[in-house]
């Protein structure tokens, strides 16, 4: 008897969510990332208060830590797909869930369901902290702009986690995946800042939460940045699913 994909994915999605809920490294990564984000936001806010006079942009200050915050979501995505290869748990998973394409798709969906609220809370908490600490010097921003910016930051962090999960599924080992992705985001990308500006995943993602500005010389609009970042993520996810279905565990 053939079972439809819709009937398969519901219990598999529940199982993947249970894995993430009970995996200590997932909880530890989210907790440490949240704490470090608040600490970095506090540092950037303090520097902003000491070095700048007049009104200050709350969004810029509250999201100044995004370049570092993304590291936590990179690690989160890698752990989501690589953790089961440690000790060979992946064989048990594939024995219980032989539909590989459905299983890894459910894992990605479960990761997104966890990442979206976590990313929003972290981005919003940074902006809220900056708004409180800047006090009277905070530049008043329209609520629509705040919502758009937070939505862009949440989307970027979520896409970063999914892209990292895809790379983890391709490499199947935590350490190589961490080295490759952190090496790209924190070493290669800054060194190639002027090459293909706006068309690599992190550079396109920057414009997802940066409102267009003539003075800033923005290359992409938030929607264009979202499209480019999504294209990178979906392409790597498709490659990960294809390899996952064809390779041995």
N, C-alpha and C positions, 0 to 999 in steps of 0.2 A: 504493500500500500504506500503510495507516494504522499508525503506530507508537504503542504504548501509552505512557502517561505514565510508567509505571515504568521502561521501557526508555530513555525519553528522559532522565530526570532523572539517571541515574547518570553518563554522560559529561559532562553539563552541570554537575553538581555538581563533578566533578573539574576541569573547566575553571575554574569560579569559585574553587575553592580555589587553583589555580595562579596565578590573577590576584592574589589576596590575598597569596600567598606571595612573589610577585615584585614587588609594588608597594612601592617604597621608603617612601612616605608611611605605609603601614600599619605597617611595622616601626618607623619613626621615632616614630609616635604611641604605640605600645605601649611602646617603650623610654623615651621621655620621661615618659610617664604613670607607669611603674613607679618611675623615679628620683624624680620629684616626690612621689609618694606616700610613699616612704621618708623623704624630707626633711621632709615635713609631719608624718608620724608622729613623727619624732625631735623636732620642735619641740613638738608637743603633749605628748609624753611628758616632755620637759624642763620644760615649764611645770607639768605635773601634779606632778612631783617637788618643784618649788620652792614651790608654793603650797598643797599639800595635805599633811596629816599623816595617819598611820594607813594602813589598807588602801585599795587603789585598784582600781577595776574595770578589768581588763585589756581586756575587750571594748570598753568605752566609749572607752578611750584609743586602742586599736589601730584602731578604726573612726571616730575623730573626723575623719579627713580625707575621709570618704565624700562630703561635700558638694562637695569640690573634685575628688575622684577621678572623679566622674561626668562632668566636663567632657571628660576624655580619651576616654571611651566615647561621648559625644555626637559628638565630632569623628570618631572611628573609624567610627561608623555613617554619618555624612554622607559621608565619603570613600568608603565601600563602594559607595554608589549614585550619587554625583555625579562621581566621578573620570573615568568613561568619557565624560561629556559634554564634557569639556575636549579640544578638538582633534577632536571628532567620532568618537572610537573606538566610540561606541555603535552607529553604522551598521554597522561591521564585525561587531560582536557579533550584531546582529539579522540580518545576512545569513547568518552561520554558524549561528545558533540562532533560527530564525523563530518558535518556539513561545514567545511572550512570557510567558504566564502561568507556564509551567514554568521559564523562564529566571530570572525575578525571584524565584520561590519558591526555586529552587536557590541564588540569591545570598543570600537571607535565611538559609537553612539553613547555608550555608557560613560566613556571618558568625557565627551562633550557635555553630558548631563551633569557631571561633577564639576567640570572646569568653568562652565558659564557662571554659576552663582559664586564660585570661589573668586574668579577673576573680577566680577563686578564688585564684590565686597572689598577686595583689596584696592582696586582703583578708586572706588568711592570713599573708602576710609582715608586714603592719602589726600584726596581733595578736601574732605571734611576737616581733617587735621590742619591742613594748610589754611583753610578758611577761618577756623577758630583761632589759630595762633597769629595770623596776620592782622586780625582785628580790624581796626579802623583803616588800615592801609590796604585792605583787600579791595581789588577792583571789582565792582559789581558786574556780573555776567548774566546775560539772559538765560532763563531756565532751559530754553530750547537748545542753546549752545552747550550748556552743561550736560543735558541728556544725550545729545549727539556725540559729544566727546567721550563720555563714559561708555556709551554703546560701542564706539569705535575701539576704545581701549580694551573692553571686554572681548570684542570680536577678535582683535589682534592676538591677545593672550590665548584665546581658545584655539585659533588657527595655528598658533605656535606649538601648542601642546599636541594637536592632531598631526601636524607635520613631523614633530619629533617622534611621535608614536609610529608613524609610517617608516621613518628612517630606522627606528629601533626594530621594527618587524623585518625590515630588509637585512639589517646587519645581524640581528638575533643575539647580540652580546651587549651588555650594558656599557662596559668601559670603552670599547671602540665607538659606540654611538655617542657617548658623552664627549669624548675627545673630538670627534668630527664636528658635532654641532656647536659645542662651546668654542672650539677653535674657529669655526666659521663666523659665529655671531660676535665674538669678542676680539678676534685677531685679524682674520681675513677681511671681514666686512669693513672695519674701520680703515684698513690699509687700502681698500679699493673704493673708497667713498665716492670718487669722481668717475668710476667706471659704471656704466649702465645705471645711472642714478634713478631710483624709483622703480626699477624693474627686477630687483632681487627681493626675496620674501620679506626680509627685515626692513629694507628700505621702503618698499611699498607699504608695509604695515605701519610705518611711522606716520604716513599720511592718513591712515584710518582714524587717528585720534588727534590730528593736527588740523584745525580749521584753515581753509585757504587764506593766504595772505600775500599780497603783492610784495611787501617788504621782506617777507621770509623767502621769497623766490620758490614757492611750492611748485613742484613739477606735476604732481597728481592731485586731483580732488580726493576727498574721502571715499567716494564711490569708486573711483578708478583704482585707488590703492587697495580697496577691498577686493575688487575684481582680480587684480594681479596676485594678491596674497592667496586668494581662494584657488586660483589656477595652479599655483605652485603646490598648495596643500592637496588638492584633489588629484593632481598628477602623481604625486608621491604615494598617496593612498591607493590609487589604482595599481601602481607598480607593486606596492606591498601586498595587496590582495592577490594579484596574479602570481607572484613568487610564493606566497603562503600556500596557495592551492596546489602548486606544482612540486614544491620541494618536500623532501622527507623531514620529519620532526627532528 
